[in-house]
Amino acid sequence: MVDKRKLFLNTNLRCGGFYELCIQVCPSIESKPLYKYDNYIWSLPNVEGPYDQNFNQIALEQKPWMEYQGILNLENYSIPFKTINIREDDPIETGFNWFDICFYTEAIEQVFGGDYNTWEDIPKPPELLKRFLLETVSNLYKEYSFELGLLGFEVSGQYYLDDLKKKLSKMYFTEFFVGKEKLTSILPENKKEINVI
């Protein structure tokens, strides 16, 4: 049985970059969709937390700049992770809110095995983890229809929905998620790279 406290407090797992699901949620002048996403993730039966840095349970706060940490349980595996709410506010009128679900690459390799390198040119995430993130992006879209979802290594803020309306030089093994009602605005040659929700 995994000692969840020891797992959470193990600073050796908190290194490397992030394999992450990042969502361009909505314009920065809105905040409620972020709180919907927080409530969704942190009420899942296989998620424990959020915790402070000493593994004490904390309450969710309705703030546009927040970082929460906890543990995700997937079958026989438990892995620390974090969610981050990011508000672009320079200027707030044209910025966006982002919601990121992040897993340290070292934690992935230690928990699931060293064969799972999510930071290489052709990433190899654990199937259980990827399946969870694919289900999550679909369910979050049902909670609030976001602009764009990205899945990959260190992908937060790398692309915006507007970027898909023009020719992209290289996609860098990023998976894209867009609602079908937004497809008409996407450049036709980019549509083959998109997962439609």
C-alpha positions in Angstrom: 0.0 0.0 0.0 1.3 3.4 -1.0 2.0 5.9 1.9 0.1 8.9 0.3 1.7 11.4 2.7 5.2 10.2 1.9 4.4 10.2 -1.8 3.0 13.7 -1.7 6.0 15.1 0.4 8.6 13.4 -1.7 10.4 16.4 -3.3 12.4 14.1 -5.6 9.2 13.6 -7.6 8.8 17.3 -8.2 11.3 17.8 -10.9 11.5 17.8 -14.6 9.0 19.6 -16.8 5.2 19.0 -16.9 3.2 16.6 -18.9 0.0 18.5 -18.9 -3.5 19.1 -20.1 -3.8 22.9 -20.6 -7.0 24.6 -21.5 -7.6 28.1 -22.9 -10.8 28.5 -21.0 -12.3 31.9 -21.6 -11.5 35.6 -21.7 -9.8 36.9 -18.5 -12.7 39.2 -17.6 -14.7 36.0 -16.7 -13.7 33.8 -13.8 -16.6 31.5 -13.0 -15.6 28.8 -15.6 -12.3 28.4 -13.8 -14.1 27.7 -10.5 -16.3 25.1 -12.3 -13.2 23.4 -13.5 -11.7 23.5 -10.0 -14.9 22.0 -8.5 -15.0 19.3 -11.1 -11.4 18.1 -10.7 -11.3 18.2 -6.9 -14.6 16.4 -6.4 -13.6 13.4 -8.5 -13.7 10.2 -6.4 -10.2 9.2 -7.5 -8.7 12.6 -6.6 -7.4 13.4 -3.1 -6.8 17.0 -1.9 -6.2 19.8 -2.4 -3.4 19.9 0.2 -1.1 22.6 1.4 2.7 21.9 1.2 2.5 20.0 4.5 -0.2 17.6 3.3 -3.0 19.3 5.2 -6.4 19.5 3.5 -7.3 22.9 2.3 -10.5 24.4 0.8 -10.9 25.6 -2.7 -10.9 29.4 -3.2 -12.6 31.4 -5.9 -9.5 33.2 -7.2 -8.3 33.5 -10.8 -4.7 32.9 -9.7 -4.5 29.6 -7.8 -2.4 26.5 -7.6 -3.7 23.3 -5.9 -1.8 20.1 -5.2 -3.1 16.6 -4.6 -3.0 13.0 -5.5 -4.6 11.2 -8.5 -5.4 7.5 -8.0 -5.6 5.4 -11.2 -6.2 1.7 -10.5 -3.1 0.5 -8.6 -1.2 3.7 -9.1 -1.1 7.0 -7.1 0.6 10.1 -8.4 1.0 13.6 -7.1 -0.3 16.4 -9.4 -1.3 20.0 -9.5 -3.9 22.2 -11.1 -3.1 25.8 -11.9 -5.5 28.7 -12.7 -3.7 31.3 -14.8 -5.2 34.7 -15.6 -3.6 36.7 -18.4 -4.1 40.3 -17.3 -1.7 42.4 -19.4 -4.1 43.7 -20.6 -7.1 41.9 -19.0 -9.4 42.9 -21.8 -7.6 40.7 -24.4 -6.1 38.0 -22.1 -7.5 34.5 -21.4 -7.9 32.3 -18.4 -6.0 29.0 -18.5 -6.6 25.9 -16.5 -3.7 23.4 -16.3 -3.5 19.9 -14.9 0.1 19.1 -14.5 2.2 16.0 -13.8 6.0 16.2 -13.2 7.9 14.0 -15.6 9.9 12.5 -12.8 6.8 11.6 -10.9 5.4 9.8 -14.0 8.6 7.9 -14.5 8.9 6.9 -10.8 5.3 5.9 -10.4 4.6 4.2 -13.8 8.1 3.2 -14.8 11.1 4.7 -16.6 9.9 3.7 -20.0 7.2 6.4 -19.9 9.1 9.4 -21.2 6.6 12.3 -21.9 9.3 14.8 -22.7 10.9 13.2 -25.7 10.2 14.1 -29.4 7.7 11.3 -29.5 6.2 11.2 -26.1 5.1 7.9 -24.4 2.7 8.6 -21.6 1.2 5.8 -19.5 -2.0 4.7 -21.1 -4.0 5.0 -17.8 -2.9 8.6 -17.4 -3.6 9.6 -21.0 -7.0 8.0 -20.8 -7.8 9.9 -17.7 -6.8 13.2 -19.3 -8.8 12.5 -22.5 -11.9 11.8 -20.4 -11.2 14.9 -18.4 -10.9 17.2 -21.4 -14.2 15.9 -22.7 -15.9 16.3 -19.3 -14.5 19.8 -18.7 -15.9 20.8 -22.1 -19.3 19.7 -20.9 -18.9 21.8 -17.7 -18.0 24.9 -19.8 -17.2 24.9 -23.6 -13.6 26.1 -23.6 -11.7 27.7 -26.5 -8.8 25.2 -26.9 -7.3 22.2 -25.1 -3.7 21.2 -25.4 -2.1 17.9 -24.2 1.7 17.4 -24.2 5.0 18.4 -22.6 5.2 22.0 -21.3 2.4 23.1 -23.6 0.7 25.7 -21.5 0.2 28.9 -23.5 2.1 27.6 -26.5 -0.9 27.9 -28.8 -4.2 29.8 -28.7 -7.3 29.0 -30.7 -6.5 32.0 -33.0 -3.1 30.3 -33.9 -5.1 27.4 -35.5 -6.7 29.9 -37.9 -3.3 30.4 -39.7 -0.5 28.1 -41.0 1.6 26.6 -38.2 5.2 25.9 -38.8 5.4 22.8 -36.5 3.1 21.2 -33.9 5.8 19.7 -31.7 3.7 16.6 -30.8 1.0 18.5 -29.1 -2.6 17.2 -29.2 -5.2 19.8 -29.8 -8.9 19.7 -28.7 -11.6 22.0 -30.1 -15.3 22.0 -29.9 -17.1 21.1 -33.2 -18.8 24.5 -33.3 -15.4 26.2 -33.5 -14.1 24.1 -36.4 -15.3 26.5 -39.1 -12.8 29.1 -38.1 -9.8 26.6 -38.2 -7.5 26.6 -41.2 -8.4 23.5 -43.2 -4.9 22.1 -43.2 -4.8 22.3 -39.4 -8.0 20.4 -38.9 -6.3 17.0 -39.4 -4.3 17.8 -36.2 -7.3 18.4 -34.1 -9.4 16.2 -31.8 -13.0 17.3 -32.1 -15.0 17.4 -28.9 
